[in-house]
Amino acid sequence: MDHRFEVRLLGGFELRLDGHPVDVPQSSQRLVGFLALQPRPLVRGFVAATLWPETTDEKAAANLRTALWRLNRPDVGVLVATVGQLGLREDVWVDVRALRAAARRHRATADLPRDDLLLDLRGELLPGCWDSWLVFERERLRQEAVHLCEASCAVSLAAGDTHRAVLHALAAVECDPLRESANSWVVRSHLSAGNRAEAIRHARRYASLLRDELGIPPPAAIEALLGATLVATGG
């Protein structure tokens, strides 16, 4: 990767400079994370009010100044600050922005990422942070990620690359453990690879999860996949 600075928000906050992790205070992590999710610079007052909504405007502005002061080091110089606005530098690579761009390309052209982007991007958006500004963004990114992973799994299976298909299917399940289509792709991928035991093991884990979490039986589609295989192999 050619970018000196990288910001990762999926699976937890991380800032890297030339591939090495950089320590960032918690309050400043929220600021960088919030700005990294925005497509353009934002007015300072809006940033302060969004990040510190339950205090006065004066206190929120003071909190923002403190967070910016803690970022006033060469190894964390990822923000552009003017008198009225704040934003992320354009040359900073952000995992969430890469995922969004891949999702836009797929919607427009049906093209999928050619590298291991989806396999490297995993985990929830800023886990442990429950600010209101994250709720919608977290769900939208989860849907985009799982859709791309499932589509990549289908393409890999069609090409006969069962190993990559399994990895993409498992990445989809990691995005949404209860999602029927994602778990179906895991079973299909294992079966295509000839790993019947792995397919059965995953289907049983999924059935247990559904029973424990939702109190519902396993989907008929997964049972049909396993049943057809057992009949075909005389199992």
N, C-alpha and C positions, 0 to 999 in steps of 0.2 A: 504494500500500500504506500502511495507517494505522499500522503498527508502527514505532516509532522504531528498535528494534534488529532486525537480521536476521542469522541465522547460516546460511551456506551450506556444505555439506559435500560436495556432489556436484561433481566436477571439481576439487576442492581446497578447503581451508579459507578462508573469508572471513567477516569480521565487518564489518557496516555499521551506522553510526549516522546516521539521517536521510539515508540513501542514499549516504553517503560511507564509503569503506574506512577501517578502523581497524587500526593495526599491533598485532599480538598476538605475544608471544614463542612459540617453537616448543613449549616444554613446557606452556605455558598453552593453546595450541591443542588439544593432545591432551586436556586436562582438559575444556575447553568442548565439544569434539567428542564425547567420551564421554558427558557429561551430557546433551547435546542428543539423543542417541540413546535415552535412557531415558525411560519414560513417567511416572516419579515420582522424588522425591528418594531418594538412596541414603546408606547409612551411610558415614561418612568412612573408616573402616578398610577397607571393601570397595573403595571408590574407589581408595585408595592401593595396596592389594594388587593390584588389577587393572591399574592403569597402570604400576606398577613391580614386576612379579612376581619378578624375579630378584635382589632385594636383601632386606635384613632389614626387619622391620616398622618399626623405628625410622627407618631410612633412607628407606623409602617414605613414612612420615608426614612426614619433613622435606622430601622432594621435593614433597609435596602442599602443605605450608605455603608453600614458595617459589613454586610455581605460582599459588597464591591471592594471595600478596603482589604478584606481578607484574600481577594483574588488579585491584588495588585502586586503580583510577582511574575517574573518572566516565564516561569514554568507552568503558569496557569493563565497565560494571556490569551484567552479564547473569546473574550467579549469585546464588542465595540460600543463605547459609551460616549454619547454626546450630551449636550446640556438638557435636551428634552427626551432622548430615546435611548433604548438599550437593545442590543441584538447580538447574535453569535457571528463570529467572523465567518466569511464565506468559504474559507479554505479549510475549515474544521470538518472532518468526517464524522457523521453521526449515524449510528446503526439504525435508529428509527427512520431517519430520512432516506437511508438506502432501502429500507423495507417499503416505505411509501412509494418511492420511485419505481421499484420493481412491480408493485401492485398496479400502479398507473400504466406502466408499459404492458402488463398482462391484460388489463382491461381494454387497452387500445389496440393491441396487436396480437394478443395471445402468446407473446414471447415470454419465456421464463428465464430467470437468471442462469447463466452458463457456468458460473463458478459455484463454490460452496457457500454462498451468501446465506441461504436459508438454513443450512446445517450449522453455521456459526452463530446465527441469531436465535437465541432460545431464552425462555423464561419470561416472566411477567414484567410489564413496564413498571420500573421503580417499585419493586415489592416492598411492603412495609410502610409505604407512603399513601395516605388515604385522603389527601386534599381533594376538594371538590373538582378542581380543574383537571384532575387525572381520570375521573370516572368514565366519561365518554371516550376520551382518547385511548384509555386502556382497552375498552371493549372493541373499539374500531380496529386498533392494531391487532388484537387477537384474531378478529375475523379475517383480516387481510392476510395474516401470517398463516393461519390454518388453511385458508383457500389456496394459497400459493404452494404450501407443502403437499396438499392433496393432489393438486394439478401436476406437480413435479413427480410425485409418486406414480401417477398414471402414465406419464411420459416415460419414466424409467422402466416401468413394467413392460410397456409396449416395445421398448428397445432391448428387452431381455436383461437389463441391468438390475437384477433382483436385490443385490446388496444395497445399492443406492435407493432403490424403492423402499426397502425396509427402513432405512435411515430417515427418509422423508416422511414416511408414515408415522414413525415414532415421534418425529418432531411435531407432526400435526397433533398427535395425542398429547404431547407435552403442553401444547397450546390450550387444549381443551380435553381433559381426560374423560369426560362423559359423552363426547361427541360420537354419535353412531357411525357416521361416514368415515371419520378418522380411524376408529378402531377396526372398521371393516377393511380398510386399506392395509392395516397391519396384518390381519389374518390372510388377506389375499396375497400379500407380498411373501409371507412365510410359506404359504402353500405353493406359490409359483417357484420358490427356491427349493421346493422339495422337503421343507422342514415342517412336517405335519405335527410333530410334537410341540414345536414352538407355537404353531398356530393354535393348537388346542389349549396350551398353557395360557396364551394371551386372551383367548376367548373366555376362559374360565375366570381369569382375573377381572376382566371387564364385567362379566356377569355378577361377580361378587360385589364389585364397586356399585353397579346399578342397584343391586338389592340393598346394600348398606346405605347408600346415599339417597336413593329415590324410592326404594321399595317396589321396583318394577322388574319384570323378567327380562332376560336378554332379548335383543331384537331378532325377529325371524330371519332377517337377511344373513346374520352371522351364523345362526344355527343351520341355515340352508347351505351356506358355503362349506361348513364342516361336514354336514350330512352327505353332500354330493361327493366330497372327497373320500369319505369313509366307504361309500358305496363303490366308487370307482376303483379303490385300492383293495377292496375286500376286507376292510377293517371293521 
